[in-house]
Amino acid sequence: MKKNLYIIVLTLFCIGVLTIFLVACGPTTTVKTSGKEKVAASTSQSKLYQMDLKPLAPQECGRCHNYQFKWLKDKGGRHQMDCVTCHEQFHAYNPKKDNWDEIMPKCQGCHDLAHGKDFPACMECHQQPHAPKVIPFAKLEKAVEGQEGVIVCGVCHKTEGTEFAKFSSMHNSGPNCQGCHAEVHGTIPSCLDCHEPHVEKQEYKDCLVCHSPHSASNIKQYPEDVPNTACSACHDTVYNNLQANVTRHSELQCATCHAAHGEIPSCQDCHGEPHDAMLHKKFANCLECHIDPHNLPDRQ
């Protein structure tokens, strides 16, 4: 009995050892690739580098550089051109070489020194070359060294800067350049954004007939057909007198007598000396009798 049990255990042990050996060391299946397949794969991969490359288009650059692409799209202005026009080198930055300044395009390459030798550092104002007109006004309103009364804006906008310096008004003591133009460089607001109109249905172009925004205190030479109602916005008493006391003066345009703002003509310029010489000698000043040309006394 014991002998049979021993034979059974030994047999099972041998079967187990043999099974483990066959699993661990038995034959394996090898997948063979034919020579034709190897050649086809190699040829397909090599073709990736056989084709000629086309220059990069802005849309392709924009897939990675979407921040710059959006600036150019929204506010690029004249800089809306092929990226490679400026970026002749790209993906060439190496932090070990610290070559950022070397590979970045320079403004002077196209623009030279656009604002003169006193302003060689373009990026101080034009901080975003992909949106060149987006300029921080805190930089522009600084005084120009060595030029009294001139701020940086005035370097480019010479006419406006000169007007500001010559004709001081609330425009340059209050809002200054930033107050009107800060939204976007080049923005031209309407006078009516801040000021009430002189007359009903007045438009911005009507304001410019008499006023220059950069020399607001200096009324321009206006045409004779400027409506009297426009003058009445400031000279309301005079206008009301002319309307209430109707005389031949009421039929005239204000600008007929007052050809320039603030000019007060002599009565003789129009009327000559309508009375006899003795009367004119006694009353050399017409207003001794006629009192007020805008509110002439009743002849009765």
C-alpha positions as CSV (number, residue, x, y, z in Angstrom):
1,M,0.0,0.0,0.0
2,K,2.7,2.4,1.0
3,K,4.7,1.4,-2.1
4,N,1.8,2.3,-4.4
5,L,1.3,5.7,-2.6
6,Y,5.0,6.5,-3.1
7,I,4.8,5.7,-6.8
8,I,1.7,7.9,-7.3
9,V,3.4,10.9,-5.5
10,L,6.6,10.5,-7.4
11,T,4.7,10.3,-10.7
12,L,2.8,13.5,-10.0
13,F,6.0,15.3,-9.0
14,C,7.7,14.3,-12.2
15,I,4.7,15.5,-14.3
16,G,4.7,18.9,-12.5
17,V,8.4,19.4,-13.0
18,L,8.1,18.4,-16.7
19,T,5.2,20.8,-17.2
20,I,7.1,23.8,-15.6
21,F,10.1,23.0,-17.8
22,L,8.0,22.9,-21.0
23,V,6.2,26.2,-20.2
24,A,9.5,28.0,-19.3
25,C,11.7,26.6,-22.0
26,G,9.3,25.3,-24.7
27,P,9.4,26.5,-28.3
28,T,8.2,30.1,-29.1
29,T,6.4,31.5,-32.2
30,T,8.5,34.0,-34.3
31,V,6.7,36.5,-36.6
32,K,8.9,37.0,-39.6
33,T,8.8,40.3,-41.7
34,S,9.5,39.8,-45.3
35,G,12.1,41.8,-47.0
36,K,9.5,43.6,-49.2
37,E,7.7,44.9,-46.1
38,K,10.9,46.2,-44.5
39,V,11.8,48.1,-47.7
40,A,8.3,49.6,-48.0
41,A,8.3,50.9,-44.5
42,S,11.8,52.4,-44.9
43,T,10.8,54.1,-48.2
44,S,7.6,55.6,-46.7
45,Q,9.5,57.2,-43.8
46,S,12.2,58.6,-46.0
47,K,9.6,60.3,-48.2
48,L,8.6,62.5,-45.2
49,Y,11.9,64.4,-45.8
50,Q,11.9,64.4,-49.6
51,M,9.2,67.0,-50.1
52,D,10.0,70.7,-50.5
53,L,8.8,72.9,-47.7
54,K,6.6,76.0,-48.3
55,P,7.2,79.1,-46.3
56,L,5.2,79.2,-43.1
57,A,1.9,81.1,-43.3
58,P,0.6,83.2,-40.4
59,Q,-2.1,80.7,-39.7
60,E,0.5,78.0,-39.2
61,C,2.6,80.2,-36.8
62,G,-0.6,81.1,-35.0
63,R,-1.3,77.5,-34.0
64,C,1.5,77.7,-31.4
65,H,1.9,81.5,-31.1
66,N,-1.8,82.2,-30.7
67,Y,-1.2,85.1,-28.2
68,Q,0.8,87.0,-30.8
69,F,-1.6,86.0,-33.6
70,K,-4.6,87.4,-31.7
71,W,-2.8,90.8,-31.2
72,L,-2.0,91.0,-34.9
73,K,-5.5,90.0,-35.9
74,D,-7.2,92.6,-33.6
75,K,-4.8,95.5,-33.5
76,G,-1.9,94.7,-35.8
77,G,-2.4,97.6,-38.1
78,R,0.3,97.8,-40.8
79,H,2.2,94.9,-39.0
80,Q,-0.4,92.5,-40.4
81,M,2.0,90.8,-42.8
82,D,3.7,87.4,-43.1
83,C,5.5,86.5,-39.8
84,V,8.6,85.6,-41.8
85,T,8.9,89.2,-43.1
86,C,10.2,90.2,-39.7
87,H,11.2,86.8,-38.2
88,E,13.9,85.7,-40.6
89,Q,15.1,83.3,-37.8
90,F,12.7,81.3,-35.7
91,H,13.0,78.5,-33.2
92,A,16.6,79.5,-32.9
93,Y,16.6,80.6,-29.3
94,N,19.0,78.8,-27.1
95,P,19.0,79.6,-23.3
96,K,22.7,78.5,-23.0
97,K,23.7,81.1,-25.7
98,D,21.3,83.7,-24.3
99,N,20.7,84.8,-27.9
100,W,17.2,86.3,-27.6
101,D,18.3,89.9,-28.5
102,E,20.4,88.6,-31.4
103,I,17.6,86.6,-33.1
104,M,14.7,89.1,-32.5
105,P,14.0,91.5,-35.4
106,K,14.9,95.1,-34.8
107,C,12.4,98.0,-35.4
108,Q,15.1,100.0,-37.1
109,G,15.4,97.4,-39.8
110,C,12.2,98.9,-41.4
111,H,11.5,102.1,-39.6
112,D,15.0,103.5,-38.9
113,L,14.9,106.0,-36.0
114,A,11.3,107.1,-36.8
115,H,11.2,109.6,-33.9
116,G,14.8,110.8,-34.1
117,K,18.0,110.0,-32.3
118,D,16.5,111.0,-28.9
119,F,14.2,108.0,-29.0
120,P,16.3,104.9,-30.0
121,A,14.5,102.5,-27.7
122,C,11.3,101.8,-29.7
123,M,10.0,99.2,-27.2
124,E,9.7,101.7,-24.4
125,C,6.6,103.0,-26.0
126,H,5.7,100.4,-28.6
127,Q,5.8,97.6,-26.0
128,Q,3.8,95.1,-28.1
129,P,5.2,95.0,-31.6
130,H,2.2,92.8,-32.7
131,A,-0.1,95.7,-31.8
132,P,2.2,98.8,-32.4
133,K,-0.4,101.4,-31.6
134,V,-1.3,100.0,-28.2
135,I,0.9,102.4,-26.2
136,P,0.8,103.0,-22.4
137,F,0.1,106.7,-22.0
138,A,2.0,106.9,-18.7
139,K,5.1,106.8,-20.9
140,L,4.0,109.3,-23.4
141,E,3.0,112.0,-20.9
142,K,6.4,112.3,-19.5
143,A,8.4,115.5,-20.2
144,V,11.1,115.4,-22.9
145,E,14.4,116.0,-21.3
146,G,15.9,119.4,-22.4
147,Q,12.6,120.6,-24.1
148,E,10.6,122.7,-21.7
149,G,6.9,122.2,-21.8
150,V,7.1,119.3,-24.3
151,I,5.9,115.8,-23.5
152,V,6.7,112.7,-25.4
153,C,3.4,112.9,-27.4
154,G,4.6,116.2,-28.8
155,V,7.6,114.6,-30.5
156,C,5.4,113.0,-33.1
157,H,2.4,115.3,-32.8
158,K,4.3,118.6,-33.1
159,T,1.4,120.8,-34.3
160,E,-0.8,119.6,-31.4
161,G,2.0,119.9,-28.9
162,T,2.8,123.5,-30.0
163,E,-0.9,124.5,-29.8
164,F,-1.1,123.0,-26.3
165,A,1.9,124.9,-25.1
166,K,0.9,128.2,-26.7
167,F,-2.9,128.3,-25.9
168,S,-3.4,126.9,-22.4
169,S,-6.9,125.8,-21.6
170,M,-8.7,123.3,-19.4
171,H,-7.9,120.6,-22.1
172,N,-4.2,120.6,-21.1
173,S,-4.6,121.4,-17.4
174,G,-7.3,118.7,-17.0
175,P,-7.7,115.7,-19.2
176,N,-4.5,116.2,-21.2
177,C,-3.6,113.8,-24.0
178,Q,-4.5,110.7,-22.0
179,G,-8.0,111.9,-21.1
180,C,-9.1,112.0,-24.8
181,H,-6.9,109.6,-26.6
182,A,-6.1,106.9,-24.0
183,E,-8.6,104.2,-25.2
184,V,-6.5,103.4,-28.2
185,H,-3.6,105.3,-29.7
186,G,-5.0,107.2,-32.7
187,T,-8.5,107.5,-31.2
188,I,-10.2,110.8,-32.0
189,P,-13.1,111.5,-29.8
190,S,-16.0,113.9,-30.4
191,C,-16.2,117.2,-28.5
192,L,-19.7,116.2,-27.7
193,D,-18.5,113.2,-25.7
194,C,-17.7,115.8,-22.9
195,H,-19.3,119.1,-24.0
196,E,-23.0,120.0,-24.4
197,P,-23.8,121.1,-28.0
198,H,-24.3,124.9,-28.5
199,V,-27.4,124.3,-30.6
200,E,-29.8,121.4,-31.3
201,K,-28.6,118.8,-33.7
202,Q,-25.0,120.1,-33.6
203,E,-22.4,117.6,-34.9
204,Y,-18.7,117.2,-34.2
205,K,-17.8,118.8,-37.5
206,D,-19.7,121.9,-36.5
207,C,-17.5,122.3,-33.4
208,L,-14.4,122.3,-35.6
209,V,-15.6,125.4,-37.5
210,C,-14.7,127.6,-34.6
211,H,-12.6,125.4,-32.2
212,S,-9.4,123.4,-32.4
213,P,-9.3,120.9,-29.6
214,H,-5.6,121.5,-28.9
215,S,-6.0,125.3,-28.7
216,A,-9.6,125.5,-27.4
217,S,-9.1,129.0,-25.9
218,N,-8.2,130.4,-29.3
219,I,-11.3,130.7,-31.5
220,K,-10.4,130.1,-35.1
221,Q,-11.2,132.4,-38.1
222,Y,-14.8,131.4,-38.8
223,P,-17.0,132.1,-41.9
224,E,-19.6,134.8,-42.0
225,D,-22.4,132.4,-42.2
226,V,-21.9,130.8,-38.8
227,P,-25.4,130.7,-37.2
228,N,-26.1,133.3,-34.6
229,T,-27.5,130.5,-32.4
230,A,-24.0,129.1,-32.2
231,C,-22.7,132.4,-30.8
232,S,-25.6,132.5,-28.4
233,A,-24.3,129.5,-26.4
234,C,-21.8,131.9,-24.8
235,H,-23.2,135.3,-25.7
236,D,-26.8,134.7,-24.6
237,T,-27.5,138.2,-23.3
238,V,-26.5,139.8,-26.5
239,Y,-28.4,137.3,-28.6
240,N,-31.6,137.7,-26.5
241,N,-31.4,141.5,-26.8
242,L,-31.2,141.3,-30.5
243,Q,-34.2,139.0,-30.7
244,A,-36.3,141.0,-28.2
245,N,-35.5,144.5,-29.7
246,V,-35.7,143.9,-33.4
247,T,-33.7,146.4,-35.4
248,R,-31.7,146.2,-38.6
249,H,-28.9,144.8,-36.5
250,S,-31.1,141.8,-35.7
251,E,-31.1,140.8,-39.4
252,L,-27.3,140.6,-39.5
253,Q,-25.0,137.6,-38.8
254,C,-22.9,138.1,-35.7
255,A,-19.9,137.4,-37.9
256,T,-20.7,140.2,-40.2
257,C,-19.6,142.7,-37.5
258,H,-17.4,140.4,-35.5
259,A,-15.3,139.0,-38.2
260,A,-12.8,137.6,-35.7
261,H,-13.7,136.4,-32.2
262,G,-13.4,139.3,-29.7
263,E,-13.2,141.9,-32.4
264,I,-15.4,145.0,-31.7
265,P,-15.8,147.1,-34.8
266,S,-16.4,150.9,-35.0
267,C,-19.9,152.1,-35.9
268,Q,-18.2,154.2,-38.6
269,D,-16.9,151.0,-40.4
270,C,-20.5,150.5,-41.7
271,H,-22.3,153.7,-41.1
272,G,-19.7,156.3,-41.8
273,E,-20.8,159.7,-40.3
274,P,-24.5,159.8,-41.0
275,H,-25.1,163.0,-39.0
276,D,-23.9,166.6,-39.6
277,A,-20.3,167.5,-38.7
278,M,-21.3,169.6,-35.7
279,L,-23.2,166.7,-34.0
280,H,-20.4,164.3,-34.6
281,K,-18.0,166.8,-33.2
282,K,-20.1,167.1,-30.0
283,F,-20.7,163.3,-29.7
284,A,-17.6,161.7,-31.0
285,N,-18.6,158.3,-29.4
286,C,-21.8,157.0,-31.1
287,L,-22.7,155.0,-28.1
288,E,-23.3,158.1,-26.0
289,C,-26.7,158.2,-27.8
290,H,-27.1,154.8,-29.3
291,I,-26.1,153.1,-26.0
292,D,-25.9,149.5,-27.1
293,P,-25.6,148.2,-30.7
294,H,-27.3,145.0,-29.6
295,N,-30.1,146.7,-27.9
296,L,-30.6,150.1,-29.6
297,P,-32.9,152.6,-27.8
298,D,-36.3,153.3,-29.3
299,R,-36.1,156.3,-31.6
300,Q,-39.3,157.6,-30.1
